[in-house]
Amino acid sequence: MKLTSNIGFILLAVYLILVAITTLLPGIAIPSVIVGIVALVAAIFILIGR
């Protein structure tokens, strides 16, 4: 199994995992600011192609 070296897609995967955890396990509270920052950084890296 080969992981991608694109940091944007790695951050996107982290974002999706965080959203899934907060949705499926309401007892675990992850601040929305952290989730938003991860999403923003992922989008920026994907747009610049890194």
DRENMITI-846152 format. One record per atom (N, C-alpha, C, O): x, y, z; residue number from 1; residue in one letter. Coordinates in Angstrom, 2 decimals, padded with zeros to 5 digits. Layout:
BEGIN
<pt <X; Y; Z>; NUM; A>
...
***
This chain:
BEGIN
<pt <000.84; -001.17; 000.00>; 1; M>
<pt <000.00; 000.00; 000.00>; 1; M>
<pt <000.88; 001.23; 000.00>; 1; M>
<pt <001.71; 001.41; 000.90>; 1; M>
<pt <000.72; 002.08; -001.00>; 2; K>
<pt <001.54; 003.28; -001.12>; 2; K>
<pt <000.73; 004.51; -000.75>; 2; K>
<pt <-000.33; 004.75; -001.32>; 2; K>
<pt <001.22; 005.28; 000.19>; 3; L>
<pt <000.56; 006.52; 000.58>; 3; L>
<pt <001.00; 007.64; -000.35>; 3; L>
<pt <002.10; 007.61; -000.90>; 3; L>
<pt <000.13; 008.61; -000.53>; 4; T>
<pt <000.45; 009.75; -001.38>; 4; T>
<pt <001.43; 010.67; -000.67>; 4; T>
<pt <001.41; 010.78; 000.56>; 4; T>
<pt <002.27; 011.31; -001.43>; 5; S>
<pt <003.22; 012.26; -000.84>; 5; S>
<pt <002.69; 013.69; -000.95>; 5; S>
<pt <003.38; 014.64; -000.58>; 5; S>
<pt <001.47; 013.85; -001.46>; 6; N>
<pt <000.88; 015.17; -001.60>; 6; N>
<pt <000.31; 015.60; -000.25>; 6; N>
<pt <-000.64; 015.00; 000.25>; 6; N>
<pt <000.88; 016.64; 000.34>; 7; I>
<pt <000.49; 017.09; 001.68>; 7; I>
<pt <-000.96; 017.56; 001.70>; 7; I>
<pt <-001.63; 017.43; 002.72>; 7; I>
<pt <-001.44; 018.12; 000.60>; 8; G>
<pt <-002.82; 018.57; 000.55>; 8; G>
<pt <-003.81; 017.44; 000.71>; 8; G>
<pt <-004.79; 017.57; 001.44>; 8; G>
<pt <-003.55; 016.32; 000.04>; 9; F>
<pt <-004.44; 015.18; 000.15>; 9; F>
<pt <-004.31; 014.49; 001.49>; 9; F>
<pt <-005.28; 013.92; 001.99>; 9; F>
<pt <-003.15; 014.52; 002.09>; 10; I>
<pt <-002.99; 013.97; 003.44>; 10; I>
<pt <-003.79; 014.79; 004.44>; 10; I>
<pt <-004.47; 014.23; 005.30>; 10; I>
<pt <-003.73; 016.12; 004.32>; 11; L>
<pt <-004.51; 016.98; 005.21>; 11; L>
<pt <-006.01; 016.81; 004.95>; 11; L>
<pt <-006.80; 016.88; 005.89>; 11; L>
<pt <-006.39; 016.61; 003.70>; 12; L>
<pt <-007.79; 016.36; 003.39>; 12; L>
<pt <-008.27; 015.08; 004.06>; 12; L>
<pt <-009.38; 015.02; 004.59>; 12; L>
<pt <-007.44; 014.06; 004.05>; 13; A>
<pt <-007.79; 012.80; 004.72>; 13; A>
<pt <-007.93; 013.01; 006.22>; 13; A>
<pt <-008.84; 012.47; 006.84>; 13; A>
<pt <-007.03; 013.80; 006.81>; 14; V>
<pt <-007.12; 014.10; 008.25>; 14; V>
<pt <-008.41; 014.85; 008.55>; 14; V>
<pt <-009.08; 014.55; 009.53>; 14; V>
<pt <-008.75; 015.81; 007.70>; 15; Y>
<pt <-009.99; 016.57; 007.87>; 15; Y>
<pt <-011.21; 015.65; 007.84>; 15; Y>
<pt <-012.08; 015.73; 008.70>; 15; Y>
<pt <-011.25; 014.76; 006.85>; 16; L>
<pt <-012.38; 013.86; 006.75>; 16; L>
<pt <-012.48; 012.92; 007.95>; 16; L>
<pt <-013.58; 012.60; 008.40>; 16; L>
<pt <-011.35; 012.48; 008.47>; 17; I>
<pt <-011.34; 011.64; 009.65>; 17; I>
<pt <-011.86; 012.41; 010.86>; 17; I>
<pt <-012.65; 011.88; 011.65>; 17; I>
<pt <-011.43; 013.67; 011.02>; 18; L>
<pt <-011.90; 014.49; 012.14>; 18; L>
<pt <-013.40; 014.72; 012.07>; 18; L>
<pt <-014.10; 014.63; 013.09>; 18; L>
<pt <-013.90; 015.00; 010.88>; 19; V>
<pt <-015.35; 015.22; 010.72>; 19; V>
<pt <-016.11; 013.93; 011.03>; 19; V>
<pt <-017.16; 013.97; 011.68>; 19; V>
<pt <-015.61; 012.82; 010.57>; 20; A>
<pt <-016.28; 011.54; 010.83>; 20; A>
<pt <-016.29; 011.22; 012.32>; 20; A>
<pt <-017.30; 010.73; 012.83>; 20; A>
<pt <-015.19; 011.48; 013.00>; 21; I>
<pt <-015.13; 011.21; 014.44>; 21; I>
<pt <-016.13; 012.06; 015.20>; 21; I>
<pt <-016.84; 011.56; 016.07>; 21; I>
<pt <-016.19; 013.36; 014.87>; 22; T>
<pt <-017.12; 014.24; 015.59>; 22; T>
<pt <-018.57; 013.92; 015.26>; 22; T>
<pt <-019.46; 014.16; 016.08>; 22; T>
<pt <-018.83; 013.39; 014.07>; 23; T>
<pt <-020.20; 013.03; 013.70>; 23; T>
<pt <-020.62; 011.71; 014.33>; 23; T>
<pt <-021.72; 011.61; 014.88>; 23; T>
<pt <-019.77; 010.72; 014.27>; 24; L>
<pt <-020.13; 009.40; 014.76>; 24; L>
<pt <-020.01; 009.24; 016.27>; 24; L>
<pt <-020.73; 008.44; 016.87>; 24; L>
<pt <-019.13; 010.00; 016.87>; 25; L>
<pt <-018.92; 009.92; 018.32>; 25; L>
<pt <-019.15; 011.29; 018.94>; 25; L>
<pt <-018.19; 012.03; 019.16>; 25; L>
<pt <-020.40; 011.65; 019.23>; 26; P>
<pt <-020.68; 013.00; 019.73>; 26; P>
<pt <-020.03; 013.29; 021.09>; 26; P>
<pt <-019.93; 014.46; 021.47>; 26; P>
<pt <-019.59; 012.28; 021.80>; 27; G>
<pt <-018.93; 012.50; 023.08>; 27; G>
<pt <-017.54; 013.09; 022.93>; 27; G>
<pt <-017.01; 013.69; 023.87>; 27; G>
<pt <-016.95; 012.93; 021.76>; 28; I>
<pt <-015.62; 013.49; 021.49>; 28; I>
<pt <-015.80; 014.84; 020.83>; 28; I>
<pt <-016.31; 014.93; 019.71>; 28; I>
<pt <-015.40; 015.88; 021.52>; 29; A>
<pt <-015.57; 017.23; 021.00>; 29; A>
<pt <-014.24; 017.74; 020.45>; 29; A>
<pt <-013.29; 017.94; 021.19>; 29; A>
<pt <-014.20; 017.94; 019.15>; 30; I>
<pt <-013.04; 018.55; 018.51>; 30; I>
<pt <-013.46; 019.96; 018.12>; 30; I>
<pt <-014.44; 020.13; 017.40>; 30; I>
<pt <-012.73; 020.98; 018.59>; 31; P>
<pt <-013.14; 022.36; 018.31>; 31; P>
<pt <-013.25; 022.61; 016.80>; 31; P>
<pt <-012.40; 022.18; 016.02>; 31; P>
<pt <-014.31; 023.32; 016.43>; 32; S>
<pt <-014.55; 023.59; 015.02>; 32; S>
<pt <-013.46; 024.46; 014.41>; 32; S>
<pt <-013.25; 024.43; 013.20>; 32; S>
<pt <-012.77; 025.24; 015.23>; 33; V>
<pt <-011.68; 026.08; 014.72>; 33; V>
<pt <-010.55; 025.19; 014.18>; 33; V>
<pt <-009.99; 025.48; 013.13>; 33; V>
<pt <-010.23; 024.14; 014.89>; 34; I>
<pt <-009.17; 023.22; 014.45>; 34; I>
<pt <-009.57; 022.53; 013.15>; 34; I>
<pt <-008.76; 022.42; 012.23>; 34; I>
<pt <-010.81; 022.07; 013.08>; 35; V>
<pt <-011.28; 021.40; 011.87>; 35; V>
<pt <-011.27; 022.37; 010.70>; 35; V>
<pt <-010.89; 022.00; 009.59>; 35; V>
<pt <-011.68; 023.61; 010.93>; 36; G>
<pt <-011.67; 024.62; 009.88>; 36; G>
<pt <-010.28; 024.96; 009.39>; 36; G>
<pt <-010.07; 025.14; 008.19>; 36; G>
<pt <-009.33; 025.04; 010.30>; 37; I>
<pt <-007.95; 025.34; 009.92>; 37; I>
<pt <-007.37; 024.20; 009.09>; 37; I>
<pt <-006.69; 024.44; 008.09>; 37; I>
<pt <-007.63; 022.96; 009.49>; 38; V>
<pt <-007.15; 021.81; 008.72>; 38; V>
<pt <-007.74; 021.83; 007.31>; 38; V>
<pt <-007.03; 021.57; 006.33>; 38; V>
<pt <-009.03; 022.13; 007.20>; 39; A>
<pt <-009.68; 022.18; 005.89>; 39; A>
<pt <-009.09; 023.29; 005.03>; 39; A>
<pt <-008.85; 023.08; 003.84>; 39; A>
<pt <-008.86; 024.45; 005.60>; 40; L>
<pt <-008.30; 025.58; 004.86>; 40; L>
<pt <-006.89; 025.29; 004.37>; 40; L>
<pt <-006.57; 025.55; 003.21>; 40; L>
<pt <-006.06; 024.76; 005.23>; 41; V>
<pt <-004.68; 024.43; 004.84>; 41; V>
<pt <-004.66; 023.35; 003.77>; 41; V>
<pt <-003.86; 023.41; 002.84>; 41; V>
<pt <-005.54; 022.35; 003.89>; 42; A>
<pt <-005.62; 021.30; 002.88>; 42; A>
<pt <-006.01; 021.87; 001.53>; 42; A>
<pt <-005.42; 021.52; 000.51>; 42; A>
<pt <-006.99; 022.76; 001.52>; 43; A>
<pt <-007.43; 023.36; 000.27>; 43; A>
<pt <-006.32; 024.19; -000.36>; 43; A>
<pt <-006.15; 024.16; -001.58>; 43; A>
<pt <-005.59; 024.93; 000.45>; 44; I>
<pt <-004.49; 025.76; -000.08>; 44; I>
<pt <-003.41; 024.88; -000.71>; 44; I>
<pt <-002.94; 025.16; -001.81>; 44; I>
<pt <-003.03; 023.82; -000.01>; 45; F>
<pt <-001.99; 022.93; -000.54>; 45; F>
<pt <-002.45; 022.21; -001.80>; 45; F>
<pt <-001.65; 022.01; -002.72>; 45; F>
<pt <-003.72; 021.83; -001.86>; 46; I>
<pt <-004.21; 021.19; -003.08>; 46; I>
<pt <-004.20; 022.18; -004.24>; 46; I>
<pt <-003.84; 021.82; -005.36>; 46; I>
<pt <-004.59; 023.43; -003.98>; 47; L>
<pt <-004.61; 024.43; -005.05>; 47; L>
<pt <-003.22; 024.76; -005.57>; 47; L>
<pt <-003.05; 024.97; -006.77>; 47; L>
<pt <-002.22; 024.81; -004.69>; 48; I>
<pt <-000.87; 025.12; -005.18>; 48; I>
<pt <-000.14; 023.87; -005.67>; 48; I>
<pt <000.97; 023.96; -006.19>; 48; I>
<pt <-000.79; 022.71; -005.50>; 49; G>
<pt <-000.25; 021.49; -006.08>; 49; G>
<pt <000.84; 020.83; -005.30>; 49; G>
<pt <001.68; 020.13; -005.88>; 49; G>
<pt <000.88; 021.00; -004.00>; 50; R>
<pt <001.90; 020.35; -003.17>; 50; R>
<pt <001.34; 019.16; -002.49>; 50; R>
<pt <002.05; 018.48; -001.75>; 50; R>
***
